[in-house]
Amino acid sequence: QPLLPNEACNLGSVNVSKFALAQPNGEWAIHWAELERVVRLSVRFLDDVIEVNPYPLPVIDETVKANRRIGLGVMGWADLLFRMGIPYDSQAALDLGERLMAFIEEKAHDQSAKLAEERGPFPNWYRSIYKHQRPLRNSTVTTIAPTGTISMIAGCSSGIEPAFAIAFTHKVGDRVLPFINHVFEQVARERGFYSEPLMEEIARQGLVHGLAGVPDEVQRVFVTAHEVPFEWHVRHQAAFQRSTDNGVSKTINLPNSATVEDVARAYLAAWQLGCLGITVFRDGCKEGVLHVGTKLGEPASAGTPASGASPAVVKPRPRSLAGRTYRVETPLGTAYVVVNENGDADPFEVFVSVGKAGSDTMAVAEAMGRLISLILRMPSPFTPKRRLEEIIGQLSGIGGGRPLGFGPQRVLSLPDGIARVLAEHVGQPGGEAAPAAAVPAVKATKAIAGDICPECGQATFVYEEGCKKCYGCGFNEC
């Protein structure tokens, strides 16, 4: 029997943030009647698409029209929670999400049933597992798909994801324009704490957590993806899955510190809560491995060739080395710098990890670590420490487009951050971290950074819901 072709995607998403309705008492509610109208209209629209869409092969046309699958979902969920003053990581958010999706599914199925009365059920209805239930026009009606591109066009948050950042910059030609989440800006103006300096600081940091001038209850509501514990990510997916015919697209964000057990807990929780699938993303989950100059077999010593042998161009790496790991905040995200030493306490190799495995950011970090290690291991009249000091001199002060911090703690770029760590390792003045009291309050705020965008060059290229998109220029790869 030949395999039937896959059916074409026929998806639509309702921007639920548009249905937030202000109440006379200052509270917010959902305009359920208007939401129902839009859901019914969307189901009819998607069913019409099946008829007007041209298909490349007759067998695809036949398969699509035999099952008439559609997938109506949502986007703008995080913006709706912002507007209603509900934190993403709260039971109130889960309850509202479950109620919202149950409402959408009920009205969507009812509209599909009305279309079945008007136009007939999908032809495979009498062969389906639903044949003893109320006939529907469509074999599936609801889904929650990735909405990376269309949510950017609609100006709302993506799918049921929390906001990736409260602010980001958009590069247009030579201009860099800051954009603040429109709901946050509205709240700031309504509550009287809006100011241009505050907006500029939020645009630079990406988050509002820890910023002076932003009320605590507002900080609690405007949380972002990496501030939300992964358990709440899974629970949100499960809440929407309970009333969704097909799967739910959702990224379960885990911090770099997440363990194997944490990943296992995320998968197990998804299974226990009834999710049909799960996508786990752990920041920086793969560190670069240095192989330059490594030779098979045991060397005669840590860096000296055996008697009579030709001098090695690059010192071979011993089987094990000891060192220290440093953490430094950079404009491209949190960097982890490992400095290993040989048996004489001389710097021997450096590993740099920042961003996600397979990203351009991680590639740049790994390349710098490899080159620094190569310099430390090549023959030279300078001692390894002296060579490291030269490296520090070359990397220090290299500027980038988005410096981080203030005053002595200002980190200009990833190379500048690495230079600071190496200076601390060799004991150079100014290399040590400043005391906590000397660090500005906003220093504790973690800057949001993505991969390097191939279109605009900004570190705002992120992976969400199966797509890569740039929060700076709008470029996407889906």
ChimeraX attribute file (.defattr): number of C-alpha atoms within 10 A of each C-alpha:
attribute: neighborCount
match mode: 1-to-1
recipient: residues
	/A:1	3
	/A:2	4
	/A:3	5
	/A:4	9
	/A:5	12
	/A:6	9
	/A:7	16
	/A:8	16
	/A:9	11
	/A:10	16
	/A:11	21
	/A:12	22
	/A:13	22
	/A:14	20
	/A:15	24
	/A:16	23
	/A:17	22
	/A:18	17
	/A:19	17
	/A:20	18
	/A:21	15
	/A:22	14
	/A:23	10
	/A:24	7
	/A:25	6
	/A:26	7
	/A:27	11
	/A:28	16
	/A:29	14
	/A:30	19
	/A:31	14
	/A:32	15
	/A:33	9
	/A:34	11
	/A:35	21
	/A:36	17
	/A:37	11
	/A:38	17
	/A:39	23
	/A:40	18
	/A:41	13
	/A:42	21
	/A:43	27
	/A:44	17
	/A:45	13
	/A:46	20
	/A:47	21
	/A:48	11
	/A:49	15
	/A:50	19
	/A:51	12
	/A:52	8
	/A:53	11
	/A:54	11
	/A:55	13
	/A:56	8
	/A:57	9
	/A:58	10
	/A:59	13
	/A:60	17
	/A:61	18
	/A:62	13
	/A:63	18
	/A:64	22
	/A:65	18
	/A:66	16
	/A:67	19
	/A:68	26
	/A:69	24
	/A:70	28
	/A:71	26
	/A:72	25
	/A:73	29
	/A:74	25
	/A:75	27
	/A:76	26
	/A:77	25
	/A:78	28
	/A:79	28
	/A:80	24
	/A:81	23
	/A:82	24
	/A:83	24
	/A:84	20
	/A:85	18
	/A:86	21
	/A:87	23
	/A:88	28
	/A:89	22
	/A:90	13
	/A:91	14
	/A:92	12
	/A:93	22
	/A:94	21
	/A:95	13
	/A:96	16
	/A:97	21
	/A:98	18
	/A:99	15
	/A:100	19
	/A:101	22
	/A:102	18
	/A:103	17
	/A:104	24
	/A:105	22
	/A:106	15
	/A:107	19
	/A:108	24
	/A:109	23
	/A:110	18
	/A:111	22
	/A:112	27
	/A:113	19
	/A:114	18
	/A:115	19
	/A:116	17
	/A:117	13
	/A:118	10
	/A:119	11
	/A:120	16
	/A:121	23
	/A:122	20
	/A:123	16
	/A:124	17
	/A:125	20
	/A:126	12
	/A:127	8
	/A:128	12
	/A:129	10
	/A:130	13
	/A:131	12
	/A:132	9
	/A:133	8
	/A:134	11
	/A:135	22
	/A:136	24
	/A:137	29
	/A:138	28
	/A:139	23
	/A:140	18
	/A:141	25
	/A:142	30
	/A:143	25
	/A:144	26
	/A:145	24
	/A:146	26
	/A:147	28
	/A:148	25
	/A:149	19
	/A:150	17
	/A:151	19
	/A:152	15
	/A:153	10
	/A:154	13
	/A:155	14
	/A:156	25
	/A:157	26
	/A:158	28
	/A:159	29
	/A:160	28
	/A:161	27
	/A:162	28
	/A:163	23
	/A:164	23
	/A:165	24
	/A:166	22
	/A:167	25
	/A:168	24
	/A:169	21
	/A:170	19
	/A:171	18
	/A:172	11
	/A:173	8
	/A:174	7
	/A:175	9
	/A:176	14
	/A:177	13
	/A:178	16
	/A:179	19
	/A:180	18
	/A:181	20
	/A:182	16
	/A:183	19
	/A:184	21
	/A:185	17
	/A:186	14
	/A:187	16
	/A:188	19
	/A:189	12
	/A:190	10
	/A:191	12
	/A:192	9
	/A:193	13
	/A:194	17
	/A:195	12
	/A:196	8
	/A:197	9
	/A:198	17
	/A:199	20
	/A:200	15
	/A:201	15
	/A:202	23
	/A:203	22
	/A:204	20
	/A:205	26
	/A:206	25
	/A:207	25
	/A:208	30
	/A:209	23
	/A:210	16
	/A:211	19
	/A:212	11
	/A:213	12
	/A:214	16
	/A:215	15
	/A:216	13
	/A:217	11
	/A:218	19
	/A:219	15
	/A:220	15
	/A:221	22
	/A:222	27
	/A:223	23
	/A:224	22
	/A:225	19
	/A:226	18
	/A:227	18
	/A:228	19
	/A:229	14
	/A:230	24
	/A:231	17
	/A:232	19
	/A:233	24
	/A:234	25
	/A:235	21
	/A:236	25
	/A:237	29
	/A:238	26
	/A:239	23
	/A:240	26
	/A:241	25
	/A:242	17
	/A:243	20
	/A:244	22
	/A:245	17
	/A:246	19
	/A:247	18
	/A:248	25
	/A:249	23
	/A:250	26
	/A:251	23
	/A:252	29
	/A:253	25
	/A:254	25
	/A:255	17
	/A:256	16
	/A:257	11
	/A:258	14
	/A:259	13
	/A:260	9
	/A:261	9
	/A:262	15
	/A:263	17
	/A:264	11
	/A:265	14
	/A:266	24
	/A:267	18
	/A:268	12
	/A:269	17
	/A:270	22
	/A:271	15
	/A:272	10
	/A:273	15
	/A:274	14
	/A:275	20
	/A:276	15
	/A:277	15
	/A:278	19
	/A:279	15
	/A:280	16
	/A:281	18
	/A:282	18
	/A:283	18
	/A:284	21
	/A:285	18
	/A:286	15
	/A:287	17
	/A:288	17
	/A:289	11
	/A:290	18
	/A:291	12
	/A:292	15
	/A:293	15
	/A:294	14
	/A:295	13
	/A:296	7
	/A:297	7
	/A:298	11
	/A:299	17
	/A:300	12
	/A:301	12
	/A:302	15
	/A:303	18
	/A:304	13
	/A:305	15
	/A:306	12
	/A:307	8
	/A:308	6
	/A:309	8
	/A:310	8
	/A:311	13
	/A:312	15
	/A:313	10
	/A:314	17
	/A:315	23
	/A:316	23
	/A:317	22
	/A:318	16
	/A:319	10
	/A:320	8
	/A:321	13
	/A:322	12
	/A:323	14
	/A:324	11
	/A:325	14
	/A:326	15
	/A:327	15
	/A:328	17
	/A:329	23
	/A:330	25
	/A:331	26
	/A:332	25
	/A:333	21
	/A:334	22
	/A:335	22
	/A:336	21
	/A:337	22
	/A:338	20
	/A:339	23
	/A:340	19
	/A:341	18
	/A:342	17
	/A:343	11
	/A:344	8
	/A:345	12
	/A:346	17
	/A:347	24
	/A:348	25
	/A:349	24
	/A:350	24
	/A:351	23
	/A:352	27
	/A:353	26
	/A:354	30
	/A:355	26
	/A:356	22
	/A:357	17
	/A:358	12
	/A:359	18
	/A:360	18
	/A:361	24
	/A:362	24
	/A:363	18
	/A:364	17
	/A:365	24
	/A:366	21
	/A:367	16
	/A:368	19
	/A:369	23
	/A:370	21
	/A:371	16
	/A:372	20
	/A:373	22
	/A:374	20
	/A:375	17
	/A:376	25
	/A:377	23
	/A:378	15
	/A:379	16
	/A:380	10
	/A:381	7
	/A:382	11
	/A:383	13
	/A:384	21
	/A:385	16
	/A:386	15
	/A:387	18
	/A:388	24
	/A:389	16
	/A:390	12
	/A:391	18
	/A:392	22
	/A:393	14
	/A:394	13
	/A:395	18
	/A:396	19
	/A:397	16
	/A:398	15
	/A:399	14
	/A:400	16
	/A:401	12
	/A:402	16
	/A:403	17
	/A:404	23
	/A:405	22
	/A:406	13
	/A:407	10
	/A:408	11
	/A:409	18
	/A:410	15
	/A:411	27
	/A:412	21
	/A:413	23
	/A:414	29
	/A:415	21
	/A:416	24
	/A:417	27
	/A:418	28
	/A:419	24
	/A:420	23
	/A:421	24
	/A:422	25
	/A:423	21
	/A:424	16
	/A:425	18
	/A:426	17
	/A:427	11
	/A:428	14
	/A:429	8
	/A:430	12
	/A:431	16
	/A:432	15
	/A:433	14
	/A:434	11
	/A:435	7
	/A:436	10
	/A:437	7
	/A:438	12
	/A:439	16
	/A:440	13
	/A:441	12
	/A:442	19
	/A:443	19
	/A:444	14
	/A:445	17
	/A:446	21
	/A:447	23
	/A:448	23
	/A:449	23
	/A:450	24
	/A:451	25
	/A:452	20
	/A:453	23
	/A:454	13
	/A:455	14
	/A:456	19
	/A:457	15
	/A:458	24
	/A:459	24
	/A:460	23
	/A:461	28
	/A:462	19
	/A:463	20
	/A:464	22
	/A:465	20
	/A:466	16
	/A:467	14
	/A:468	18
	/A:469	23
	/A:470	29
	/A:471	24
	/A:472	23
	/A:473	21
	/A:474	18
	/A:475	15
	/A:476	18
	/A:477	12
	/A:478	12
